[in-house]
């Protein structure tokens, strides 16, 4: 695991420039630094030593040093690849997993990523062809940012690495801001700054002679389905999931696991413990509010499996760490970032690598919206005026108790989604429900900012993914949409940044691309059966976990921020949002923000996600739009 960066400069990049790119991402790799300049290209790496602790220094070179490489991530099948390459005469200088990429490039060229099973973002410089190859893994577990300024091309694992050597004025990307408010993520290639771009998952970027070519190298499909008995499905699932968990444990340092007490992380822990005789370290975060606290469930799993369990309880003062979290994120986010930040801080005190359950909800269909869409479609058959005018009017007057998945919240969700014109639009509206939909943004934006975003419709990202999905069943369309949009640019982005903030490597066995493709071939009824979500995983879990864990509904990894914003954090929230640069510069309407604050404080509507997003955005803007964006320079109002 590393942080990587580099620059192409016809004048020849200086080593100091590459070091400047690496400096703000040094938390990604505190164990070692390496820089090489080869002609007009400079590559650098900050290393977190996991495999080949002594000999895995980067940048790496092939036998004659005509190809140079820096890698962020892990290649889980590197031993098999290494053996096959040695059989064909390739010489290896290290025992690291990353070196196989160099020799695959010698044999396969720009297709060298195709045999890799892992999470990775890498940069490869071919001195003979004067060509740079950037690659991001299939599911988007590892990030990569880039920017072109005339003849100079810069890249880094995090946006702040590019910013460290970019002297252009910083301007806000209004399109990205609009995406963030509706989707809570920024779809590639967008970032909050218009001249810096994200490399999309499953893509390679080729830079040569100043020209950029972007190509997709992998595509997930749900069309081909397996025709098996239920027992055969479960047997195959157990074999494939066990193999994925085992492969993700390859390491020369101890490996632990996040354990929330939910089905996904509990299954990963159960399979890890079965393959290792030493006590497994597990880590859990909770809160005092019992409707949000999952610690009792995590303890139950830890006791049943026999792990060495560590846990911590978080208070409302977490808000003081928000600037630091946003600095690491590079972009504003939502409340779950705080949960992951604290979990990573706890785990990093004991291990350098953790496994987690990321991707389980998208792979096995674990979100309520997957089964809820059926009820939305049925309810949408009622007359539109009845749903909008009568039911909508009644719901607008219902008080909100802020409980997790409250009845009033579910009723509002059902009614609002039903007003969208078709299944794709309804699924897109499910994302915006807790955030800012078209009507919300019409009230939030000033006329000046509305002109900046023109006819932009953030929902089109989800609608296009849904309608163009290589899938036939509506459930598969929803899963595909999430896997190519929300998963990489929200869930996995948060996992990467919040763990790397603590120099901790997080791995996700559910995101083994072979397992993902295998599960895509499962029919819908093996994922959602009636009102039972994650049907196949629950059936398998009966063999490994206590019944209370297998049967409990999904709770979600959250803190009671809604209560905190209504109470002890309200004065800070009000001061910060009403004095936001976004208000002062005439982009957002102060009156609408005050309405959100008051409705939330008076328990009329739960706006905590919207308020959190605005708070994150305000801090991000004040921090990143300044030429000085070090964490200590920023204080909350």
C-alpha positions in Angstrom: 0.0 0.0 0.0 1.4 3.4 -1.0 0.8 6.9 -2.0 2.1 7.5 -5.5 2.7 10.6 -7.6 4.6 12.0 -10.5 4.9 14.4 -13.4 5.7 14.5 -17.1 7.6 17.7 -18.0 9.4 18.2 -21.3 11.9 20.3 -19.5 12.6 17.5 -17.1 11.0 17.3 -13.7 13.2 17.9 -10.7 13.3 15.3 -7.9 12.2 18.1 -5.5 9.0 18.5 -7.5 8.2 14.8 -7.1 9.0 15.1 -3.4 6.6 18.1 -3.2 3.8 16.0 -4.7 4.5 13.2 -2.2 4.7 15.4 0.9 1.0 16.0 1.5 0.2 12.3 1.0 3.0 11.0 3.2 0.3 9.5 5.6 -0.4 6.9 2.9 3.1 5.6 3.3 5.1 6.6 6.3 7.7 3.7 6.0 9.7 4.7 3.0 10.0 7.3 0.1 11.4 6.7 -3.3 11.8 9.0 -6.4 13.2 8.5 -9.8 13.6 10.8 -12.8 13.9 9.1 -16.2 14.1 11.6 -19.0 11.0 13.8 -19.0 9.2 11.7 -16.4 9.5 11.7 -12.6 7.8 9.0 -10.5 7.6 8.8 -6.7 6.2 6.6 -3.9 5.4 6.9 -0.2 5.4 3.3 1.0 3.4 1.5 3.7 5.3 -1.8 3.9 3.0 -4.8 3.9 4.7 -7.4 1.6 8.5 -7.8 1.2 9.1 -5.4 4.1 12.9 -5.0 3.3 13.1 -5.3 -0.4 9.9 -3.8 -1.8 11.3 -0.2 -2.3 9.6 1.8 -5.1 9.9 3.0 -7.8 10.5 -0.5 -9.4 12.3 -1.1 -12.7 12.4 -4.0 -15.1 15.7 -5.8 -15.9 17.2 -3.1 -18.2 15.5 -0.1 -16.5 13.5 0.8 -19.6 10.3 0.6 -17.7 9.6 2.2 -14.3 6.6 1.6 -12.0 4.9 2.9 -8.8 1.9 1.1 -7.4 -0.7 1.8 -4.7 -2.5 -1.3 -3.6 -2.1 -5.1 -3.3 -2.0 -7.8 -6.0 -3.5 -10.9 -4.3 -2.6 -13.4 -7.1 1.0 -12.2 -7.4 2.6 -15.5 -6.4 0.9 -17.4 -9.2 1.7 -14.7 -11.7 5.3 -14.5 -10.5 5.8 -18.2 -10.9 4.4 -18.2 -14.5 6.6 -15.2 -15.4 9.7 -16.8 -14.0 8.9 -19.9 -16.1 9.0 -17.6 -19.1 12.5 -16.2 -18.2 11.7 -13.0 -16.3 14.1 -12.0 -13.6 12.7 -10.5 -10.3 14.7 -8.1 -8.1 12.3 -8.1 -5.2 9.7 -10.4 -3.5 7.0 -7.7 -3.7 3.6 -8.2 -5.2 3.9 -5.1 -7.4 6.9 -6.2 -9.5 4.7 -8.7 -11.5 3.1 -5.6 -13.2 6.5 -4.7 -14.8 6.9 -8.1 -16.4 3.3 -8.4 -17.5 3.8 -5.1 -19.3 6.8 -6.5 -21.1 4.6 -9.3 -22.3 1.2 -7.7 -22.7 1.8 -4.0 -23.1 -1.2 -1.8 -22.2 -3.2 -4.9 -21.3 -0.9 -5.7 -18.4 -3.6 -5.1 -15.8 -6.0 -7.8 -17.1 -4.4 -10.8 -15.2 -4.3 -8.9 -11.9 -6.6 -9.8 -9.0 -6.4 -7.0 -6.5 -6.9 -3.4 -5.6 -4.5 -1.0 -7.3 -3.7 2.3 -8.9 -0.4 2.3 -10.7 1.7 4.5 -13.0 4.1 3.0 -15.5 6.6 4.9 -17.6 8.0 3.3 -20.7 11.2 5.2 -21.6 11.5 3.7 -25.1 8.0 4.7 -26.2 8.0 7.8 -24.0 4.6 6.7 -22.8 2.9 6.9 -19.4 0.3 4.4 -18.4 -2.1 5.1 -15.5 -4.5 2.3 -14.3 -7.2 2.1 -11.7 -8.6 -1.2 -10.5 -11.9 -2.6 -11.7 -14.1 -1.7 -8.7 -12.3 1.6 -7.9 -10.9 0.7 -4.5 -7.8 2.8 -5.1 -7.9 6.4 -6.3 -5.8 8.3 -8.9 -6.0 12.0 -9.8 -4.4 13.8 -12.7 -4.1 17.3 -14.3 -2.7 18.6 -17.5 -1.2 22.2 -17.6 0.1 22.9 -21.1 2.8 20.3 -21.7 3.1 19.3 -18.1 1.1 16.3 -16.8 0.8 15.6 -13.0 -0.8 12.7 -11.1 -1.1 11.6 -7.5 -3.1 9.3 -5.3 -4.9 12.2 -3.7 -5.9 15.6 -5.2 -3.8 17.4 -2.6 -0.7 15.9 -4.2 -1.5 17.5 -7.5 -2.4 20.8 -5.8 1.0 20.9 -4.1 2.7 21.7 -7.4 -0.2 23.4 -9.3 0.1 27.2 -9.4 -3.1 27.9 -11.3 -5.8 29.9 -9.5 -8.3 27.8 -7.7 -11.9 28.1 -8.8 -14.9 26.1 -7.7 -16.4 23.6 -10.2 -20.1 24.4 -10.1 -21.1 21.1 -11.9 -19.3 19.0 -9.3 -20.9 21.0 -6.5 -24.3 20.3 -7.9 -23.5 16.6 -8.2 -22.3 16.5 -4.6 -25.5 18.0 -3.2 -27.7 15.5 -4.9 -25.6 12.4 -5.0 -23.1 12.9 -2.1 -20.3 11.8 -4.4 -18.5 13.2 -7.5 -18.7 11.1 -10.6 -15.5 10.8 -12.6 -13.8 12.7 -14.1 -15.2 15.5 -11.9 -13.5 16.9 -8.8 -14.4 20.1 -6.9 -11.7 21.9 -8.9 -12.3 22.0 -12.7 -8.7 21.5 -13.8 -8.1 18.3 -11.7 -9.7 15.0 -12.8 -10.4 11.5 -11.4 -9.4 8.4 -13.3 -12.6 6.3 -13.5 -12.6 2.7 -12.1 -11.8 -0.1 -14.7 -10.0 2.4 -16.9 -6.5 3.0 -18.2 -5.1 6.4 -19.2 -2.3 6.6 -21.8 -0.3 9.8 -22.1 2.0 10.1 -25.1 3.4 13.1 -26.8 1.1 15.4 -24.9 -2.1 13.5 -25.9 -4.4 11.7 -23.4 -6.3 8.5 -24.3 -8.8 7.1 -21.8 -10.0 3.5 -22.3 -12.2 1.0 -20.3 -10.6 -2.4 -19.8 -13.3 -4.3 -17.8 -17.1 -4.4 -17.8 -19.4 -6.1 -15.4 -22.4 -7.9 -16.8 -25.5 -9.3 -15.1 -27.0 -10.9 -18.2 -25.6 -14.5 -18.1 -27.3 -16.3 -15.3 -26.5 -19.6 -13.5 -29.2 -22.3 -13.4 -28.5 -24.2 -10.2 -30.3 -25.6 -7.2 -30.3 -23.5 -4.1 -27.9 -25.9 -2.4 -25.5 -25.6 -5.4 -25.7 -21.8 -5.3 -24.8 -21.8 -1.6 -22.0 -24.3 -2.0 -20.5 -22.3 -4.8 -20.9 -19.1 -2.8 -19.1 -20.6 0.2 -16.2 -21.8 -2.0 -15.8 -18.5 -3.8 -16.2 -16.3 -0.7 -13.7 -18.4 1.3 -11.2 -18.2 -1.5 -11.6 -14.4 -1.7 -11.2 -13.9 2.1 -8.1 -16.2 2.1 -6.4 -14.4 -0.7 -7.1 -11.0 0.9 -5.1 -12.2 4.0 -1.8 -12.4 2.2 0.6 -10.2 4.2 3.9 -10.0 5.9 2.4 -8.1 8.8 -0.6 -9.0 11.1 -4.1 -8.6 9.6 -7.1 -7.6 11.7 -10.8 -6.9 10.8 -13.5 -4.2 11.2 -16.5 -5.8 13.0 -19.7 -3.8 13.2 -21.9 -6.6 14.2 -23.7 -6.5 10.8 -23.9 -9.5 8.5 -21.1 -8.5 6.1 -18.3 -7.8 8.4 -19.3 -10.7 10.7 -19.1 -13.2 7.8 -15.7 -11.9 6.8 -14.5 -12.2 10.4 -15.9 -15.8 10.7 -14.1 -16.9 7.5 -10.9 -15.2 8.6 -10.9 -16.9 12.0 -11.5 -20.3 10.4 -8.4 -20.0 8.3 -6.0 -18.8 11.0 -5.1 -20.4 14.4 -3.9 -17.2 16.0 -6.4 -14.9 17.7 -7.8 -12.5 15.2 -8.0 -8.8 16.3 -11.3 -7.1 15.6 -12.3 -3.5 16.0 -15.7 -1.8 16.6 -17.0 1.7 17.2 -20.2 2.7 19.0 -22.2 5.5 20.6 -24.2 6.0 23.8 -27.5 6.3 22.0 -28.6 2.7 21.9 -30.8 3.0 18.8 -27.6 3.7 16.8 -25.2 1.5 18.9 -24.0 -1.7 17.3 -21.4 -2.6 19.9 -23.5 -5.3 21.6 -23.8 -7.1 18.3 -20.1 -6.8 17.6 -19.3 -8.2 21.0 -21.7 -11.1 20.4 -19.9 -12.0 17.2 -16.5 -11.5 18.8 -17.4 -13.8 21.7 -18.9 -16.5 19.4 -15.9 -16.6 17.1 -13.2 -16.0 19.8 -11.5 -12.8 18.5 -9.3 -10.4 20.4 -11.8 -7.6 20.4 -11.3 -3.8 20.7 -13.9 -1.1 20.8 -14.4 2.5 21.5 -17.4 4.9 22.1 -17.6 8.2 20.3 -19.0 11.5 21.7 -20.4 14.6 19.9 -17.0 16.3 20.2 -16.0 14.4 17.1 -17.0 17.6 15.3 -13.7 19.1 16.3 -12.0 16.6 14.0 -14.1 17.5 11.0 -11.5 19.8 9.3 -8.9 17.1 9.6 -11.2 14.5 8.1 -12.1 16.8 5.2 -8.5 17.6 4.5 -7.9 13.8 4.1 -11.0 13.3 2.0 -10.1 16.0 -0.6 -13.8 16.6 -1.0 -16.9 17.2 1.2 -18.8 14.1 2.3 -21.5 12.8 4.6 -21.8 11.5 8.2 -20.5 8.0 7.6 -16.9 9.5 7.1 -16.8 10.2 10.8 -17.7 6.6 11.7 -14.9 5.2 9.5 -12.4 7.8 10.7 -12.8 6.6 14.3 -12.8 2.9 13.4 -9.6 3.3 11.5 -8.0 5.3 14.3 -8.8 2.4 16.7 -7.5 -0.3 14.4 -4.3 1.5 13.4 -3.1 1.3 17.1 -2.9 -2.5 16.7 -2.4 -3.6 13.1 -1.4 -2.2 9.7 -4.0 -4.2 7.6 -7.7 -4.7 8.2 -10.4 -6.6 6.2 -13.9 -5.2 6.1 -17.4 -5.8 4.6 -17.3 -3.1 1.9 -19.4 -4.1 -1.1 -21.6 -6.6 0.6 -24.7 -4.5 0.3 -24.2 -3.9 -3.4 -23.1 -7.5 -4.1 -25.9 -9.3 -2.2 -28.6 -6.6 -2.2 -28.6 -5.4 1.3 -30.2 -1.9 1.1 -33.8 -1.3 1.9 -34.3 0.4 -1.4 -33.7 -2.8 -3.3 -36.9 -4.3 -2.0 -38.6 -0.9 -1.4 -38.7 -0.1 -5.1 -41.3 -2.7 -5.6 -43.6 -1.0 -3.2 -42.9 2.4 -4.7 -43.9 1.1 -8.2 -47.1 -0.3 -6.8 -48.0 2.9 -4.8 -47.2 4.9 -7.9 -50.4 3.5 -9.6 -52.5 5.7 -7.4 -53.6 9.0 -9.0 -50.7 11.6 -9.1 -52.7 14.4 -7.5 -53.7 12.2 -4.6 -50.1 11.3 -3.8 -48.8 14.8 -4.4 -51.5 17.0 -2.9 -53.4 14.9 -0.3 -50.8 12.5 1.0 -47.9 14.9 0.5 -49.8 17.6 2.5 -50.5 15.2 5.4 -46.8 14.0 5.5 -45.5 17.5 5.5 -47.3 18.1 8.8 -46.1 14.9 10.6 -43.4 15.6 13.3 -40.1 13.8 13.0 -38.7 11.9 16.0 -35.2 11.3 14.4 -35.3 7.6 15.2 -33.3 5.4 12.8 -35.6 4.5 9.9 -38.7 6.1 11.5 -42.2 5.5 10.1 -42.6 9.1 9.0 -39.3 9.0 7.2 -40.3 5.8 5.4 -43.7 7.3 4.4 -42.0 10.5 3.0 -39.6 8.3 1.1 -42.3 6.2 -0.5 -44.4 9.2 -1.5 -41.5 11.3 -2.9 -40.1 8.5 -5.0 -43.5 7.7 -6.4 -43.7 11.1 -8.0 -40.8 10.4 -10.3 -41.9 9.4 -13.9 -40.3 5.9 -14.2 -38.3 3.2 -12.5 -34.9 4.7 -13.4 -35.9 8.2 -12.2 -37.4 6.7 -9.0 -34.2 4.9 -8.3 -32.2 8.1 -8.8 -34.6 10.0 -6.5 -33.8 7.4 -3.8 -30.3 8.9 -3.7 -31.5 12.5 -3.4 -34.2 11.8 -0.8 -31.9 12.5 2.2 -29.9 15.1 0.3 -30.9 17.8 -2.2 -33.3 17.0 -5.1 -34.2 19.4 -7.9 -36.8 21.2 -5.7 -34.5 21.6 -2.8 -31.7 23.0 -5.0 -34.2 25.4 -6.6 -34.7 26.9 -3.1 -31.0 26.7 -2.0 -29.4 28.2 -5.1 -29.4 31.9 -5.8 -30.3 33.0 -9.3 -26.6 33.7 -10.0 -25.6 30.1 -9.1 -28.6 28.6 -11.0 -27.2 30.3 -14.1 -23.8 28.7 -13.4 -25.2 25.2 -13.4 -27.7 25.9 -16.2 -29.8 22.8 -17.1 -27.5 20.4 -15.2 -29.4 17.4 -13.8 -27.4 15.4 -11.3 -29.8 12.5 -11.5 -28.7 11.7 -15.1 -25.6 9.9 -13.9 -27.8 7.3 -12.1 -30.5 7.2 -14.7 -28.0 6.5 -17.5 -26.4 3.7 -15.5 -29.7 2.2 -14.7 -31.1 2.3 -18.3 -27.8 1.3 -20.0 -27.0 -1.5 -17.5 -26.0 -4.9 -19.0 -28.9 -6.4 -17.1 -32.5 -7.4 -17.5 -34.0 -7.7 -14.0 -34.8 -4.4 -12.2 -32.8 -5.6 -9.2 -29.8 -6.2 -11.3 -30.1 -2.8 -12.8 -30.1 -1.2 -9.3 -27.1 -3.3 -8.3 -25.2 -2.4 -11.4 -26.0 1.3 -11.0 -24.6 1.2 -7.4 -21.5 -0.7 -8.3 -20.4 1.7 -11.0 -21.5 4.9 -9.3 -22.0 5.1 -5.5 -19.7 2.3 -4.5 -16.4 3.5 -5.9 -16.9 7.3 -5.5 -18.6 7.3 -2.1 -18.2 4.1 0.0 -14.8 3.1 -1.3 -13.5 6.6 -1.4 -14.4 7.1 2.3 -12.8 3.7 3.2 -9.6 4.5 1.4 -9.2 8.1 2.7 -10.2 7.5 6.3 -8.0 4.4 6.7 -5.1 5.9 4.9 -5.4 9.0 7.1 -4.1 6.6 9.8 -1.6 4.7 7.6 -3.9 1.7 7.7 -4.6 -0.6 4.7 -8.2 -1.7 4.3 -9.1 -4.6 2.1 -12.5 -5.7 0.9 -12.9 -9.5 0.1 -16.4 -8.9 -1.3 -14.8 -6.8 -4.0 -12.7 -9.5 -5.4 -13.6 -9.0 -9.1 -14.0 -12.7 -9.8 -16.4 -13.0 -6.8 -18.3 -9.9 -8.1 -18.7 -11.4 -11.5 -19.8 -14.8 -10.0 -22.5 -13.1 -7.9 -23.7 -11.1 -10.9 -24.7 -14.5 -12.4 -27.0 -15.2 -9.4 -30.7 -14.8 -10.2 -32.5 -12.0 -8.4 -34.4 -14.4 -6.1 -31.2 -15.6 -4.6 -30.5 -12.0 -3.4 -33.9 -10.7 -2.4 -36.6 -13.3 -1.5 -39.9 -11.5 -0.6 -38.8 -9.0 2.1 -35.6 -10.8 3.0 -32.5 -9.0 1.8 -29.2 -10.7 1.2 -31.0 -14.0 1.0 -28.1 -16.2 -0.2 -25.6 -14.7 2.3 -28.1 -15.1 5.2 -28.6 -18.7 4.3 -24.9 -19.4 4.2 -24.3 -17.3 7.4 -26.5 -19.7 9.4 -23.5 -22.1 9.3 -21.1 -19.5 10.8 -22.9 -16.9 12.9 -25.3 -16.7 15.9 -29.0 -16.6 14.8 -29.5 -13.1 16.2 -26.8 -11.7 13.9 -28.1 -13.6 10.8 -31.7 -12.5 11.4 -31.2 -8.9 12.5 -32.2 -6.2 9.9 -29.6 -3.9 8.5 -28.8 -1.0 10.8 -26.2 1.0 9.0 -22.9 2.4 10.3 -24.0 5.8 11.7 -23.7 8.2 14.6 -26.7 10.1 16.1 -25.8 13.3 14.4 -29.4 14.3 14.0 -29.7 14.6 17.8 -26.4 16.3 18.2 -27.3 18.9 15.6 -30.5 19.7 17.4 -28.8 20.0 20.8 -25.2 20.7 21.8 -23.8 21.3 18.2 -26.6 23.6 17.1 -24.9 26.9 17.9 -21.7 26.0 16.1 -23.8 24.7 13.1 -25.9 27.9 12.9 -22.9 30.2 13.0 -20.9 28.3 10.5 -23.6 27.8 7.9 -25.1 31.3 8.0 -21.6 32.8 7.6 -20.5 30.3 4.9 -18.5 31.7 2.0 -21.2 30.1 -0.2 -23.7 32.5 1.4 -21.4 35.5 1.5 -20.4 35.0 -2.2 -24.1 34.9 -3.3 -24.3 31.2 -4.3 -26.6 29.9 -1.6 -29.7 31.5 -0.1 -29.3 32.2 3.6 -33.0 32.1 4.2 -33.3 28.6 3.0 -30.4 27.4 5.1 -32.1 29.1 8.2 -35.3 27.2 7.3 -33.4 23.9 7.3 -31.8 24.7 10.7 -35.1 25.7 12.3 -37.1 22.8 10.9 -34.5 20.4 12.2 -34.2 22.1 15.7 -38.0 22.0 16.0 -38.3 18.3 15.0 -40.4 19.1 11.9 -38.1 17.4 9.4 -34.8 15.4 9.9 -32.4 17.5 7.9 -29.2 16.3 9.6 -27.7 14.8 6.4 -28.3 18.0 4.4 -26.9 20.1 7.2 -23.9 17.9 7.6 -23.2 18.1 3.8 -23.4 21.9 3.9 -21.1 22.0 6.9 -18.6 19.7 5.1 -18.9 21.9 2.0 -18.3 25.1 4.0 -15.2 23.7 5.6 -13.9 22.3 2.3 -14.3 25.6 0.5 -12.5 27.6 3.2 -9.7 25.1 3.3 -9.2 24.1 -0.3 -9.9 27.3 -2.1 -7.1 28.9 -0.2 -3.5 28.5 -1.3 -2.8 27.3 2.3 -4.8 24.2 3.0 -2.9 22.6 5.9 -5.2 21.2 8.6 -3.9 23.3 11.6 -4.7 26.5 9.7 -8.4 25.9 9.9 -10.7 26.2 12.9 -14.5 25.8 13.1 -16.5 28.9 13.7 
